[in-house]
Amino acid sequence: MQGERVLEIGDYILVSRETVREAARQFGVSKSTVHKDLTERLPRINPQMAADVKHVLEYNKSERHIRGGEATRKKFLEREMQS
């Protein structure tokens, strides 16, 4: 069962290019579980998929400062609209 989840999460990340946070929300598990699945369990089950997923995770990590800035911008725009 755990192996199935690991593969499903790996496939989800590859197809959707979503973040660990989004994958955790989608599968109803913690971010820590998703991270452990993708970095520790997946390489033992499917090394090629693990390598591909690693690239997506590295890209998402490199872009997180941009997403964080966008979230802050959106928050302040919403506050401005409510005033």
PyMOL commands that place a pseudoatom at each C-alpha (Angstrom):
pseudoatom trace, name=CA, resn=MET, resi=1, chain=A, elem=C, hetatm=0, pos=[0.000, 0.000, 0.000]
pseudoatom trace, name=CA, resn=GLN, resi=2, chain=A, elem=C, hetatm=0, pos=[2.762, 2.442, 0.936]
pseudoatom trace, name=CA, resn=GLY, resi=3, chain=A, elem=C, hetatm=0, pos=[4.608, 1.622, -2.287]
pseudoatom trace, name=CA, resn=GLU, resi=4, chain=A, elem=C, hetatm=0, pos=[1.495, 2.386, -4.295]
pseudoatom trace, name=CA, resn=ARG, resi=5, chain=A, elem=C, hetatm=0, pos=[1.160, 5.788, -2.639]
pseudoatom trace, name=CA, resn=VAL, resi=6, chain=A, elem=C, hetatm=0, pos=[4.813, 6.576, -3.300]
pseudoatom trace, name=CA, resn=LEU, resi=7, chain=A, elem=C, hetatm=0, pos=[4.391, 5.814, -7.002]
pseudoatom trace, name=CA, resn=GLU, resi=8, chain=A, elem=C, hetatm=0, pos=[1.107, 7.724, -7.191]
pseudoatom trace, name=CA, resn=ILE, resi=9, chain=A, elem=C, hetatm=0, pos=[2.639, 10.801, -5.579]
pseudoatom trace, name=CA, resn=GLY, resi=10, chain=A, elem=C, hetatm=0, pos=[5.684, 10.551, -7.850]
pseudoatom trace, name=CA, resn=ASP, resi=11, chain=A, elem=C, hetatm=0, pos=[3.457, 10.326, -10.910]
pseudoatom trace, name=CA, resn=TYR, resi=12, chain=A, elem=C, hetatm=0, pos=[1.334, 13.230, -9.659]
pseudoatom trace, name=CA, resn=ILE, resi=13, chain=A, elem=C, hetatm=0, pos=[4.407, 15.440, -9.231]
pseudoatom trace, name=CA, resn=LEU, resi=14, chain=A, elem=C, hetatm=0, pos=[5.690, 14.562, -12.707]
pseudoatom trace, name=CA, resn=VAL, resi=15, chain=A, elem=C, hetatm=0, pos=[2.376, 15.225, -14.427]
pseudoatom trace, name=CA, resn=SER, resi=16, chain=A, elem=C, hetatm=0, pos=[1.194, 18.268, -12.495]
pseudoatom trace, name=CA, resn=ARG, resi=17, chain=A, elem=C, hetatm=0, pos=[4.598, 19.826, -11.639]
pseudoatom trace, name=CA, resn=GLU, resi=18, chain=A, elem=C, hetatm=0, pos=[2.994, 20.790, -8.316]
pseudoatom trace, name=CA, resn=THR, resi=19, chain=A, elem=C, hetatm=0, pos=[4.801, 21.455, -5.054]
pseudoatom trace, name=CA, resn=VAL, resi=20, chain=A, elem=C, hetatm=0, pos=[5.230, 19.064, -2.144]
pseudoatom trace, name=CA, resn=ARG, resi=21, chain=A, elem=C, hetatm=0, pos=[2.617, 21.119, -0.274]
pseudoatom trace, name=CA, resn=GLU, resi=22, chain=A, elem=C, hetatm=0, pos=[0.055, 20.666, -3.055]
pseudoatom trace, name=CA, resn=ALA, resi=23, chain=A, elem=C, hetatm=0, pos=[0.807, 16.944, -3.323]
pseudoatom trace, name=CA, resn=ALA, resi=24, chain=A, elem=C, hetatm=0, pos=[0.346, 16.565, 0.431]
pseudoatom trace, name=CA, resn=ARG, resi=25, chain=A, elem=C, hetatm=0, pos=[-3.007, 18.316, 0.213]
pseudoatom trace, name=CA, resn=GLN, resi=26, chain=A, elem=C, hetatm=0, pos=[-4.060, 16.170, -2.758]
pseudoatom trace, name=CA, resn=PHE, resi=27, chain=A, elem=C, hetatm=0, pos=[-3.166, 12.867, -1.064]
pseudoatom trace, name=CA, resn=GLY, resi=28, chain=A, elem=C, hetatm=0, pos=[-4.229, 13.782, 2.462]
pseudoatom trace, name=CA, resn=VAL, resi=29, chain=A, elem=C, hetatm=0, pos=[-0.812, 13.270, 4.047]
pseudoatom trace, name=CA, resn=SER, resi=30, chain=A, elem=C, hetatm=0, pos=[1.740, 15.608, 5.598]
pseudoatom trace, name=CA, resn=LYS, resi=31, chain=A, elem=C, hetatm=0, pos=[4.423, 17.476, 3.683]
pseudoatom trace, name=CA, resn=SER, resi=32, chain=A, elem=C, hetatm=0, pos=[6.982, 15.462, 5.644]
pseudoatom trace, name=CA, resn=THR, resi=33, chain=A, elem=C, hetatm=0, pos=[5.437, 12.207, 4.427]
pseudoatom trace, name=CA, resn=VAL, resi=34, chain=A, elem=C, hetatm=0, pos=[5.463, 13.375, 0.807]
pseudoatom trace, name=CA, resn=HIS, resi=35, chain=A, elem=C, hetatm=0, pos=[9.050, 14.536, 1.095]
pseudoatom trace, name=CA, resn=LYS, resi=36, chain=A, elem=C, hetatm=0, pos=[10.159, 11.257, 2.667]
pseudoatom trace, name=CA, resn=ASP, resi=37, chain=A, elem=C, hetatm=0, pos=[8.236, 9.280, 0.040]
pseudoatom trace, name=CA, resn=LEU, resi=38, chain=A, elem=C, hetatm=0, pos=[9.894, 11.167, -2.796]
pseudoatom trace, name=CA, resn=THR, resi=39, chain=A, elem=C, hetatm=0, pos=[13.442, 11.418, -1.471]
pseudoatom trace, name=CA, resn=GLU, resi=40, chain=A, elem=C, hetatm=0, pos=[13.893, 8.142, 0.421]
pseudoatom trace, name=CA, resn=ARG, resi=41, chain=A, elem=C, hetatm=0, pos=[11.290, 5.589, -0.627]
pseudoatom trace, name=CA, resn=LEU, resi=42, chain=A, elem=C, hetatm=0, pos=[10.873, 6.366, -4.333]
pseudoatom trace, name=CA, resn=PRO, resi=43, chain=A, elem=C, hetatm=0, pos=[14.580, 5.866, -5.211]
pseudoatom trace, name=CA, resn=ARG, resi=44, chain=A, elem=C, hetatm=0, pos=[14.371, 2.308, -3.837]
pseudoatom trace, name=CA, resn=ILE, resi=45, chain=A, elem=C, hetatm=0, pos=[11.177, 1.555, -5.773]
pseudoatom trace, name=CA, resn=ASN, resi=46, chain=A, elem=C, hetatm=0, pos=[11.804, 3.361, -9.080]
pseudoatom trace, name=CA, resn=PRO, resi=47, chain=A, elem=C, hetatm=0, pos=[15.192, 5.097, -9.424]
pseudoatom trace, name=CA, resn=GLN, resi=48, chain=A, elem=C, hetatm=0, pos=[14.416, 6.650, -12.815]
pseudoatom trace, name=CA, resn=MET, resi=49, chain=A, elem=C, hetatm=0, pos=[11.153, 8.198, -11.622]
pseudoatom trace, name=CA, resn=ALA, resi=50, chain=A, elem=C, hetatm=0, pos=[12.970, 9.417, -8.503]
pseudoatom trace, name=CA, resn=ALA, resi=51, chain=A, elem=C, hetatm=0, pos=[15.549, 11.203, -10.648]
pseudoatom trace, name=CA, resn=ASP, resi=52, chain=A, elem=C, hetatm=0, pos=[12.810, 12.852, -12.725]
pseudoatom trace, name=CA, resn=VAL, resi=53, chain=A, elem=C, hetatm=0, pos=[10.873, 13.887, -9.610]
pseudoatom trace, name=CA, resn=LYS, resi=54, chain=A, elem=C, hetatm=0, pos=[14.060, 15.300, -8.091]
pseudoatom trace, name=CA, resn=HIS, resi=55, chain=A, elem=C, hetatm=0, pos=[14.372, 17.698, -11.032]
pseudoatom trace, name=CA, resn=VAL, resi=56, chain=A, elem=C, hetatm=0, pos=[10.809, 18.932, -10.494]
pseudoatom trace, name=CA, resn=LEU, resi=57, chain=A, elem=C, hetatm=0, pos=[11.412, 19.387, -6.757]
pseudoatom trace, name=CA, resn=GLU, resi=58, chain=A, elem=C, hetatm=0, pos=[14.644, 21.291, -7.410]
pseudoatom trace, name=CA, resn=TYR, resi=59, chain=A, elem=C, hetatm=0, pos=[12.878, 23.552, -9.913]
pseudoatom trace, name=CA, resn=ASN, resi=60, chain=A, elem=C, hetatm=0, pos=[10.046, 24.217, -7.454]
pseudoatom trace, name=CA, resn=LYS, resi=61, chain=A, elem=C, hetatm=0, pos=[12.579, 25.005, -4.742]
pseudoatom trace, name=CA, resn=SER, resi=62, chain=A, elem=C, hetatm=0, pos=[14.377, 27.461, -7.011]
pseudoatom trace, name=CA, resn=GLU, resi=63, chain=A, elem=C, hetatm=0, pos=[11.083, 29.227, -7.739]
pseudoatom trace, name=CA, resn=ARG, resi=64, chain=A, elem=C, hetatm=0, pos=[9.667, 29.358, -4.215]
pseudoatom trace, name=CA, resn=HIS, resi=65, chain=A, elem=C, hetatm=0, pos=[10.818, 32.915, -3.547]
pseudoatom trace, name=CA, resn=ILE, resi=66, chain=A, elem=C, hetatm=0, pos=[8.771, 34.024, -6.554]
pseudoatom trace, name=CA, resn=ARG, resi=67, chain=A, elem=C, hetatm=0, pos=[5.658, 32.137, -5.409]
pseudoatom trace, name=CA, resn=GLY, resi=68, chain=A, elem=C, hetatm=0, pos=[6.064, 33.586, -1.917]
pseudoatom trace, name=CA, resn=GLY, resi=69, chain=A, elem=C, hetatm=0, pos=[6.288, 37.095, -3.310]
pseudoatom trace, name=CA, resn=GLU, resi=70, chain=A, elem=C, hetatm=0, pos=[3.199, 36.538, -5.440]
pseudoatom trace, name=CA, resn=ALA, resi=71, chain=A, elem=C, hetatm=0, pos=[1.250, 35.252, -2.436]
pseudoatom trace, name=CA, resn=THR, resi=72, chain=A, elem=C, hetatm=0, pos=[2.181, 38.351, -0.439]
pseudoatom trace, name=CA, resn=ARG, resi=73, chain=A, elem=C, hetatm=0, pos=[1.241, 40.616, -3.345]
pseudoatom trace, name=CA, resn=LYS, resi=74, chain=A, elem=C, hetatm=0, pos=[-2.117, 38.870, -3.724]
pseudoatom trace, name=CA, resn=LYS, resi=75, chain=A, elem=C, hetatm=0, pos=[-2.807, 39.127, 0.013]
pseudoatom trace, name=CA, resn=PHE, resi=76, chain=A, elem=C, hetatm=0, pos=[-2.225, 42.878, 0.050]
pseudoatom trace, name=CA, resn=LEU, resi=77, chain=A, elem=C, hetatm=0, pos=[-4.283, 43.416, -3.100]
pseudoatom trace, name=CA, resn=GLU, resi=78, chain=A, elem=C, hetatm=0, pos=[-7.182, 41.534, -1.521]
pseudoatom trace, name=CA, resn=ARG, resi=79, chain=A, elem=C, hetatm=0, pos=[-6.907, 43.629, 1.636]
pseudoatom trace, name=CA, resn=GLU, resi=80, chain=A, elem=C, hetatm=0, pos=[-6.891, 46.781, -0.489]
pseudoatom trace, name=CA, resn=MET, resi=81, chain=A, elem=C, hetatm=0, pos=[-10.024, 45.672, -2.346]
pseudoatom trace, name=CA, resn=GLN, resi=82, chain=A, elem=C, hetatm=0, pos=[-11.857, 45.043, 0.947]
pseudoatom trace, name=CA, resn=SER, resi=83, chain=A, elem=C, hetatm=0, pos=[-11.093, 48.524, 2.268]
for i in range(1, 83): cmd.bond("trace and resi %d" % i, "trace and resi %d" % (i + 1))
show_as sticks, trace
zoom trace
